[in-house]
């Protein structure tokens, strides 16, 4: 069955770094664009970053541009989110998601994503 399993979350001080991983199984990973979203307590889920099937196209939320980097390894069926210069406002549950329908690019629309992971908690202390 389809699985997306996030890992790498944790507690970090402001200014620190974390690297999230999302291991995919049960579908042909290289045919899906991948995205990261996050949801803070009391807030709606928001887009963070996305990467196209081949890794050619990238898109980032303005709030993370220059600090976060999304990448993927199709041979390992894994997508990553490198997070640097973390801020307390980055505290959230981070989810990875897979999008089959968007071709030739990426989307920030959560309703375009077909599969979702269970999330990993990232907490940034001030």
ABEGO torsion letter per residue (X at the ends): XBBBBBBGBEBBBBGBBBBBBBBBBGBBAAABBBBBBBBBBGBBBBBABBBBAAGABBBBBAAABGABBBBBBAAAGBBBBBBBGBBAAABBBBBBBBBAABBGEBBABAAABABBBAEBBBBBBX
